[in-house]
Amino acid sequence: SDKGPHSWDRARYLVEQGPQGLQANEFVELLDRLAPIYELQPEWSQAHRSFAQTRGSWLRNAGRNDEADEADLALLRRYPNDYSVVQQYSWTLRNRGDFDEGVRILRVALEEHGPFELWEESSLRSQWAQFLSDQGRLDEALV
């Protein structure tokens, strides 16, 4: 892929335009070709995080759930203190029936990876309580 001075602008434009005329798998293929350009962006820009979340969503849209789960886990490992990443991965786990691992991810994030903004922490704690409540484990949610 082109890594010239305007490659970032072109890559961002293509991703933001979405899959116009492309099937989900074709769009994932395009994203994979653009990934090296996103990796070159400075960490402060959060370009990689945003790109990786988009790619994970499109993997899921393409029915490639195992790959999407792997992508979500890779994001969590890279950004363990990012609210949206923690929230997304814990929901992924819950939705596939792995409540305990979803709760564990939330607990670890809150206890080991903060600090989070107050509203983020509150939201993650509410999500933790909801997961436990959904499993009839309200007594644990109240601790």
N, C-alpha and C positions, 0 to 999 in steps of 0.2 A: 504494500500500500504506500501511497505517496505521503511523505513526511515533510513536505515543503512548507513554506511560511503560511500558506492558506489552507492547509489540510485540516486544521482544527475547525475552522469556520465551515468548511464543506462537510466534514463529518457530523458536526453538531446540527447543521441544517438537515441532513439526511435523516438523522435520528428523530429530530423534532417533527419532521413531516410525517413520520410514521410509515406504515407499510403500503402506501398508496399503490394499488395494483399488484401487490405481492401477497402470497400466501404466508401464513405464520412461519413455516419452516424456511421459506426464502428470506423473510425479514431477519430471522435469527442468523442465517448465513451471512447476510449483509452486516449485521451487528458484529459477528465474529471477525469479519474482515476489517472493521473499523476499530476493533478493540486496541490494537497497538497504538493508535493515535490517542485514544483516551488514557492509556497508561502513561503517556508522555506528559500529561498535564500535571501541574503542581498539585500537591495534596490539598492545599488550602482551597482550591477551586471546587473540590468535591465532585469533579467531573467523573472520576472513576466510580464513585459510589452511586451516583445517579444513573450512569450508564449500566452498571452491573444490575441495579434494581430493574431497569427497563428490560435488560436481556432476560433476567429471571422470569419476569412477567410474560414475555413472549415465548419463552420455553414452555411455560405452563399453558399458554394459549395454543401452542402447537401440540399439546398432549404429551410433552416430554417431561413429565412430572418428576421422575428421578433426577434428571439433569437440573431441573429447576430447584429441587431440594438441595442438591449439591452446590448450586450457585448461591442459594440463600445462606447455606452454612459457611461457604467461603467468605461471603460478605460479613457474616457475624464474626468470624475469626479476625478479619481485617479491621472491622469497626465495632468492637465489643461495647463501646460506650455511646453508640449512635442510637438514639431512641427509635427512629423509624426502622432501622435494621433489626433491633431486638424485637420490636413489636411484630414486624413482618414474619420473622423466623419462628417466633413462639406461636403465632397463628397458623403457620404452615404445619407445625408439629401437631397442634390441636386438631386441625382439620383432617389430618390423616390418622387421628385417633390416639396419638401419643401424648396424652394429657400430662403424664408425669414428667416427660422430658420438656414439654412446654413450660410447666411450672418451674422446673429446675433452671431453665434458661433465664426466666424472669428473676428468680431468686439470685442467681449468680450475677446477673447484670446489676441488680439493685445493691447487692452486698459487696461486690468486688470491682465493678467497672464504672461507677459514677465518677464525679457527681453529675446528676441530671438536673435540668431545670425543674423547678418545683412542680409545674404542671405535667412535665414528662414523668417524673417519679410518681405522681398521683395517678396518672393514667396507667402506668405499668403495674402499680399496686392494685388498681381496680381490675385490671385484666387478670392478674394473678388470682384475686378473689373470685372472679367470674369463672375461671377455669376450674377452681376447686369446687365452687358451688354447682357447676354443671355436672360434676361427678358425685354430687351428694355429700361432699366433704366440707360442708359449711363450717364445721367446728375448727378445721384447720385454717380456714380463711379468716377466722376471727382472732387468731393468735397474733 
